[in-house]
Amino acid sequence: MENEPKAFCPYCGFKLDKDYEICPNCGKRLKSETSGMNRLMMNPYAEGMKRYKKESSKPSWWERLFKSKK
């Protein structure tokens, strides 16, 4: 059991011996509500950039307006 890896609080650096949900030293929540992969999938900036790149490959509203008048 002594070789078991120890965890540390990311906020105060307190050494954690158990699987705590709240740090006993600083009181901050240690477990996130979503896993790392879910957090990446729900990233609004990344989702917005995907949508922007998809839409920017199409001609803009102004380009379509002026092309139709020629």
MOPAC internal coordinates of N, CA, C and O (Angstrom, degrees):
PM7 1SCF
backbone

  N    0.0000 0     0.00 0     0.00 0    0    0    0
  C    1.4416 1     0.00 0     0.00 0    1    0    0
  C    1.5304 1   112.03 1     0.00 0    2    1    0
  O    1.2310 1   120.49 1   157.96 1    3    2    1
  N    1.3202 1   116.68 1   -22.04 1    3    2    1
  C    1.4488 1   119.21 1  -177.06 1    5    3    2
  C    1.5293 1   111.95 1   -69.81 1    6    5    3
  O    1.2310 1   119.90 1   154.65 1    7    6    5
  N    1.3321 1   117.80 1   -25.35 1    7    6    5
  C    1.4587 1   121.64 1   179.74 1    9    7    6
  C    1.5234 1   112.55 1   -81.92 1   10    9    7
  O    1.2310 1   120.33 1   177.54 1   11   10    9
  N    1.3229 1   116.97 1    -2.46 1   11   10    9
  C    1.4585 1   120.93 1  -179.52 1   13   11   10
  C    1.5344 1   109.37 1   -64.59 1   14   13   11
  O    1.2310 1   119.94 1   -50.09 1   15   14   13
  N    1.3380 1   117.72 1   129.91 1   15   14   13
  C    1.4606 1   119.49 1  -177.78 1   17   15   14
  C    1.5242 1   111.64 1   -64.67 1   18   17   15
  O    1.2310 1   120.90 1   -39.95 1   19   18   17
  N    1.3079 1   115.88 1   140.05 1   19   18   17
  C    1.4604 1   122.26 1   178.82 1   21   19   18
  C    1.5225 1   108.77 1   -96.87 1   22   21   19
  O    1.2310 1   121.29 1   -30.86 1   23   22   21
  N    1.3099 1   115.15 1   149.14 1   23   22   21
  C    1.4594 1   120.32 1   178.03 1   25   23   22
  C    1.5224 1   108.61 1  -106.63 1   26   25   23
  O    1.2310 1   121.12 1   -20.43 1   27   26   25
  N    1.3176 1   115.46 1   159.57 1   27   26   25
  C    1.4503 1   121.62 1   178.05 1   29   27   26
  C    1.5204 1   109.08 1  -127.49 1   30   29   27
  O    1.2310 1   120.94 1   -32.97 1   31   30   29
  N    1.3214 1   115.81 1   147.03 1   31   30   29
  C    1.4631 1   120.71 1   176.85 1   33   31   30
  C    1.5249 1   108.21 1   -67.91 1   34   33   31
  O    1.2310 1   119.14 1   -51.21 1   35   34   33
  N    1.3440 1   119.25 1   128.79 1   35   34   33
  C    1.4609 1   120.90 1  -179.97 1   37   35   34
  C    1.5303 1   113.02 1   -70.94 1   38   37   35
  O    1.2310 1   119.92 1   167.28 1   39   38   37
  N    1.3329 1   117.75 1   -12.72 1   39   38   37
  C    1.4647 1   121.40 1  -177.74 1   41   39   38
  C    1.5253 1   112.73 1   -95.18 1   42   41   39
  O    1.2310 1   120.35 1   136.32 1   43   42   41
  N    1.3536 1   116.94 1   -43.68 1   43   42   41
  C    1.4699 1   119.07 1  -175.75 1   45   43   42
  C    1.5287 1   113.23 1  -119.59 1   46   45   43
  O    1.2310 1   119.75 1   169.36 1   47   46   45
  N    1.3419 1   118.08 1   -10.64 1   47   46   45
  C    1.4570 1   121.32 1   178.49 1   49   47   46
  C    1.5198 1   114.49 1    83.05 1   50   49   47
  O    1.2310 1   119.88 1  -172.11 1   51   50   49
  N    1.3202 1   117.83 1     7.89 1   51   50   49
  C    1.4656 1   122.42 1   179.65 1   53   51   50
  C    1.5217 1   109.92 1   -63.22 1   54   53   51
  O    1.2310 1   120.60 1   -44.26 1   55   54   53
  N    1.3340 1   116.45 1   135.74 1   55   54   53
  C    1.4644 1   121.64 1  -179.62 1   57   55   54
  C    1.5289 1   109.03 1   -74.88 1   58   57   55
  O    1.2310 1   120.75 1   -56.16 1   59   58   57
  N    1.3203 1   116.17 1   123.84 1   59   58   57
  C    1.4632 1   121.85 1  -178.05 1   61   59   58
  C    1.5195 1   109.25 1  -104.04 1   62   61   59
  O    1.2310 1   120.15 1   -54.47 1   63   62   61
  N    1.3267 1   117.31 1   125.53 1   63   62   61
  C    1.4574 1   121.80 1   179.45 1   65   63   62
  C    1.5205 1   112.51 1   -92.45 1   66   65   63
  O    1.2310 1   119.88 1   154.45 1   67   66   65
  N    1.3233 1   117.84 1   -25.55 1   67   66   65
  C    1.4629 1   121.91 1  -176.55 1   69   67   66
  C    1.5185 1   109.63 1  -118.13 1   70   69   67
  O    1.2310 1   121.48 1    -0.54 1   71   70   69
  N    1.3136 1   114.78 1   179.46 1   71   70   69
  C    1.4604 1   121.32 1   178.20 1   73   71   70
  C    1.5333 1   108.66 1   -86.48 1   74   73   71
  O    1.2310 1   120.67 1  -104.89 1   75   74   73
  N    1.3212 1   116.33 1    75.11 1   75   74   73
  C    1.4599 1   121.70 1  -177.70 1   77   75   74
  C    1.5223 1   111.02 1   -77.23 1   78   77   75
  O    1.2310 1   120.63 1   -30.94 1   79   78   77
  N    1.3298 1   116.41 1   149.06 1   79   78   77
  C    1.4630 1   121.96 1   172.01 1   81   79   78
  C    1.5204 1   110.25 1   -96.34 1   82   81   79
  O    1.2310 1   120.99 1   152.13 1   83   82   81
  N    1.3489 1   115.71 1   -27.87 1   83   82   81
  C    1.4631 1   122.05 1   178.20 1   85   83   82
  C    1.5225 1   107.07 1  -128.72 1   86   85   83
  O    1.2310 1   120.52 1   -43.64 1   87   86   85
  N    1.3258 1   116.61 1   136.36 1   87   86   85
  C    1.4602 1   120.74 1  -179.93 1   89   87   86
  C    1.5301 1   109.25 1   -67.28 1   90   89   87
  O    1.2310 1   119.81 1   -52.01 1   91   90   89
  N    1.3470 1   117.98 1   127.99 1   91   90   89
  C    1.4627 1   119.78 1   179.60 1   93   91   90
  C    1.5300 1   112.49 1   -71.62 1   94   93   91
  O    1.2310 1   119.70 1   164.26 1   95   94   93
  N    1.3230 1   118.19 1   -15.74 1   95   94   93
  C    1.4576 1   121.47 1  -178.78 1   97   95   94
  C    1.5308 1   112.19 1   -89.03 1   98   97   95
  O    1.2310 1   119.94 1   128.14 1   99   98   97
  N    1.3454 1   117.71 1   -51.86 1   99   98   97
  C    1.4695 1   120.43 1  -175.76 1  101   99   98
  C    1.5258 1   113.46 1  -105.65 1  102  101   99
  O    1.2310 1   119.91 1   165.28 1  103  102  101
  N    1.3358 1   117.78 1   -14.72 1  103  102  101
  C    1.4571 1   121.13 1   176.81 1  105  103  102
  C    1.5187 1   115.05 1    82.16 1  106  105  103
  O    1.2310 1   119.74 1  -172.99 1  107  106  105
  N    1.3250 1   118.10 1     7.01 1  107  106  105
  C    1.4738 1   120.38 1  -179.72 1  109  107  106
  C    1.5235 1   110.33 1   -81.21 1  110  109  107
  O    1.2310 1   121.20 1   -30.64 1  111  110  109
  N    1.3335 1   115.32 1   149.36 1  111  110  109
  C    1.4679 1   122.39 1   179.34 1  113  111  110
  C    1.5348 1   108.85 1   -71.91 1  114  113  111
  O    1.2310 1   120.62 1   -50.49 1  115  114  113
  N    1.3233 1   116.42 1   129.51 1  115  114  113
  C    1.4601 1   121.68 1  -176.77 1  117  115  114
  C    1.5174 1   112.97 1   -98.47 1  118  117  115
  O    1.2310 1   119.74 1   149.36 1  119  118  117
  N    1.3000 1   118.09 1   -30.64 1  119  118  117
  C    1.4664 1   121.34 1  -178.03 1  121  119  118
  C    1.5172 1   108.79 1   -91.46 1  122  121  119
  O    1.2310 1   120.62 1   -49.05 1  123  122  121
  N    1.3169 1   116.43 1   130.95 1  123  122  121
  C    1.4597 1   119.67 1   176.77 1  125  123  122
  C    1.5196 1   108.85 1   -84.22 1  126  125  123
  O    1.2310 1   120.91 1   -23.55 1  127  126  125
  N    1.3222 1   115.86 1   156.45 1  127  126  125
  C    1.4595 1   121.24 1  -179.41 1  129  127  126
  C    1.5291 1   111.27 1   -70.43 1  130  129  127
  O    1.2310 1   120.20 1   146.79 1  131  130  129
  N    1.3334 1   117.23 1   -33.21 1  131  130  129
  C    1.4596 1   121.06 1  -178.87 1  133  131  130
  C    1.5157 1   109.26 1  -119.58 1  134  133  131
  O    1.2310 1   120.59 1   -27.80 1  135  134  133
  N    1.2938 1   116.48 1   152.20 1  135  134  133
  C    1.4544 1   120.33 1   178.41 1  137  135  134
  C    1.5212 1   109.81 1   -74.39 1  138  137  135
  O    1.2310 1   120.30 1   -10.92 1  139  138  137
  N    1.3069 1   117.02 1   169.08 1  139  138  137
  C    1.4559 1   121.38 1  -178.35 1  141  139  138
  C    1.5169 1   113.18 1   -58.89 1  142  141  139
  O    1.2310 1   120.07 1   138.80 1  143  142  141
  N    1.3314 1   117.46 1   -41.20 1  143  142  141
  C    1.4593 1   120.56 1  -179.19 1  145  143  142
  C    1.5240 1   110.43 1   -67.80 1  146  145  143
  O    1.2310 1   120.11 1   138.53 1  147  146  145
  N    1.3257 1   117.40 1   -41.47 1  147  146  145
  C    1.4595 1   120.03 1   178.25 1  149  147  146
  C    1.5208 1   110.96 1   -62.98 1  150  149  147
  O    1.2310 1   120.37 1   140.69 1  151  150  149
  N    1.3250 1   116.91 1   -39.31 1  151  150  149
  C    1.4562 1   120.36 1   178.66 1  153  151  150
  C    1.5253 1   110.71 1   -62.13 1  154  153  151
  O    1.2310 1   120.07 1   140.76 1  155  154  153
  N    1.3217 1   117.47 1   -39.24 1  155  154  153
  C    1.4618 1   120.46 1   178.57 1  157  155  154
  C    1.5215 1   111.45 1   -66.96 1  158  157  155
  O    1.2310 1   120.86 1   140.71 1  159  158  157
  N    1.3273 1   115.97 1   -39.29 1  159  158  157
  C    1.4565 1   119.79 1  -178.58 1  161  159  158
  C    1.5212 1   111.89 1   -70.47 1  162  161  159
  O    1.2310 1   120.24 1   153.11 1  163  162  161
  N    1.3319 1   117.15 1   -26.89 1  163  162  161
  C    1.4533 1   120.67 1  -177.80 1  165  163  162
  C    1.5290 1   111.87 1   -98.43 1  166  165  163
  O    1.2310 1   119.63 1  -162.57 1  167  166  165
  N    1.2994 1   118.30 1    17.43 1  167  166  165
  C    1.4545 1   122.34 1  -179.01 1  169  167  166
  C    1.5234 1   109.27 1   -73.18 1  170  169  167
  O    1.2310 1   119.35 1   -69.89 1  171  170  169
  N    1.3351 1   118.84 1   110.11 1  171  170  169
  C    1.4643 1   119.98 1  -176.14 1  173  171  170
  C    1.5261 1   112.88 1   -63.74 1  174  173  171
  O    1.2310 1   119.81 1   147.23 1  175  174  173
  N    1.3309 1   117.97 1   -32.77 1  175  174  173
  C    1.4599 1   120.10 1   179.27 1  177  175  174
  C    1.5243 1   110.35 1   -64.79 1  178  177  175
  O    1.2310 1   120.56 1   132.75 1  179  178  177
  N    1.3285 1   116.53 1   -47.25 1  179  178  177
  C    1.4691 1   120.22 1  -179.35 1  181  179  178
  C    1.5210 1   110.69 1   -64.14 1  182  181  179
  O    1.2310 1   120.45 1   138.04 1  183  182  181
  N    1.3299 1   116.75 1   -41.96 1  183  182  181
  C    1.4632 1   119.82 1   179.14 1  185  183  182
  C    1.5249 1   110.46 1   -64.51 1  186  185  183
  O    1.2310 1   120.28 1   138.89 1  187  186  185
  N    1.3222 1   117.08 1   -41.11 1  187  186  185
  C    1.4634 1   120.89 1   178.45 1  189  187  186
  C    1.5182 1   112.03 1   -64.74 1  190  189  187
  O    1.2310 1   120.24 1   140.68 1  191  190  189
  N    1.3295 1   117.15 1   -39.32 1  191  190  189
  C    1.4624 1   120.24 1   179.18 1  193  191  190
  C    1.5195 1   110.96 1   -66.88 1  194  193  191
  O    1.2310 1   119.87 1   143.68 1  195  194  193
  N    1.3398 1   117.85 1   -36.32 1  195  194  193
  C    1.4677 1   120.04 1   176.33 1  197  195  194
  C    1.5209 1   109.94 1   -61.55 1  198  197  195
  O    1.2310 1   121.14 1   134.62 1  199  198  197
  N    1.3320 1   115.42 1   -45.38 1  199  198  197
  C    1.4602 1   120.48 1  -179.27 1  201  199  198
  C    1.5360 1   110.19 1   -65.01 1  202  201  199
  O    1.2310 1   120.36 1   138.75 1  203  202  201
  N    1.3405 1   116.92 1   -41.25 1  203  202  201
  C    1.4623 1   121.28 1   179.68 1  205  203  202
  C    1.5239 1   110.74 1   -62.38 1  206  205  203
  O    1.2310 1   120.14 1   134.74 1  207  206  205
  N    1.3196 1   117.33 1   -45.26 1  207  206  205
  C    1.4663 1   120.40 1  -179.17 1  209  207  206
  C    1.5185 1   111.41 1   -64.54 1  210  209  207
  O    1.2310 1   120.74 1   142.25 1  211  210  209
  N    1.3357 1   116.18 1   -37.75 1  211  210  209
  C    1.4556 1   119.99 1   178.94 1  213  211  210
  C    1.5331 1   109.75 1   -66.48 1  214  213  211
  O    1.2310 1   120.49 1   135.73 1  215  214  213
  N    1.3335 1   116.66 1   -44.27 1  215  214  213
  C    1.4599 1   120.52 1  -178.58 1  217  215  214
  C    1.5217 1   112.15 1   -73.64 1  218  217  215
  O    1.2310 1   119.91 1   148.58 1  219  218  217
  N    1.3371 1   117.78 1   -31.42 1  219  218  217
  C    1.4613 1   119.59 1  -177.81 1  221  219  218
  C    1.5247 1   111.81 1   -74.13 1  222  221  219
  O    1.2310 1   119.91 1   165.77 1  223  222  221
  N    1.3258 1   117.78 1   -14.23 1  223  222  221
  C    1.4597 1   119.60 1   176.57 1  225  223  222
  C    1.5302 1   110.62 1   -75.69 1  226  225  223
  O    1.2310 1   120.37 1   161.24 1  227  226  225
  N    1.3322 1   116.90 1   -18.76 1  227  226  225
  C    1.4663 1   121.34 1   176.20 1  229  227  226
  C    1.5258 1   108.24 1   -85.30 1  230  229  227
  O    1.2310 1   119.77 1   -24.28 1  231  230  229
  N    1.3329 1   118.05 1   155.72 1  231  230  229
  C    1.4652 1   119.17 1   175.14 1  233  231  230
  C    1.5248 1   110.02 1   -63.91 1  234  233  231
  O    1.2310 1   120.78 1   -35.36 1  235  234  233
  N    1.3218 1   116.11 1   144.64 1  235  234  233
  C    1.4580 1   119.96 1  -179.00 1  237  235  234
  C    1.5233 1   110.86 1   -69.78 1  238  237  235
  O    1.2310 1   121.00 1   -11.10 1  239  238  237
  N    1.3035 1   115.69 1   168.90 1  239  238  237
  C    1.4612 1   121.75 1   179.38 1  241  239  238
  C    1.5267 1   110.01 1   -58.72 1  242  241  239
  O    1.2310 1   120.62 1   138.24 1  243  242  241
  N    1.3291 1   116.43 1   -41.76 1  243  242  241
  C    1.4707 1   120.74 1  -179.41 1  245  243  242
  C    1.5295 1   111.09 1   -66.69 1  246  245  243
  O    1.2310 1   120.33 1   138.50 1  247  246  245
  N    1.3199 1   116.98 1   -41.50 1  247  246  245
  C    1.4680 1   120.19 1   178.51 1  249  247  246
  C    1.5231 1   110.77 1   -61.84 1  250  249  247
  O    1.2310 1   120.28 1   137.93 1  251  250  249
  N    1.3109 1   117.06 1   -42.07 1  251  250  249
  C    1.4683 1   120.06 1   178.30 1  253  251  250
  C    1.5256 1   111.06 1   -66.49 1  254  253  251
  O    1.2310 1   119.89 1   142.23 1  255  254  253
  N    1.3212 1   117.82 1   -37.77 1  255  254  253
  C    1.4609 1   121.93 1  -179.54 1  257  255  254
  C    1.5241 1   110.61 1   -63.18 1  258  257  255
  O    1.2310 1   120.63 1   131.70 1  259  258  257
  N    1.3364 1   116.41 1   -48.30 1  259  258  257
  C    1.4617 1   119.46 1  -176.60 1  261  259  258
  C    1.5256 1   112.51 1   -75.20 1  262  261  259
  O    1.2310 1   119.51 1   149.76 1  263  262  261
  N    1.3212 1   118.54 1   -30.24 1  263  262  261
  C    1.4651 1   120.47 1   176.85 1  265  263  262
  C    1.5193 1   110.82 1   -67.81 1  266  265  263
  O    1.2310 1   119.97 1   144.63 1  267  266  265
  N    1.3072 1   117.65 1   -35.37 1  267  266  265
  C    1.4656 1   120.31 1  -178.14 1  269  267  266
  C    1.5249 1   111.90 1   -72.14 1  270  269  267
  O    1.2310 1   119.33 1   158.10 1  271  270  269
  N    1.3463 1   118.88 1   -21.90 1  271  270  269
  C    1.4651 1   121.92 1  -179.11 1  273  271  270
  C    1.5190 1   112.08 1   -85.97 1  274  273  271
  O    1.2310 1   119.70 1   165.98 1  275  274  273
  N    1.3141 1   118.18 1   -14.02 1  275  274  273
  C    1.4723 1   120.47 1  -176.99 1  277  275  274
  C    1.4812 1   111.43 1   -80.59 1  278  277  275
  O    1.2310 1   120.10 1   180.00 1  279  278  277

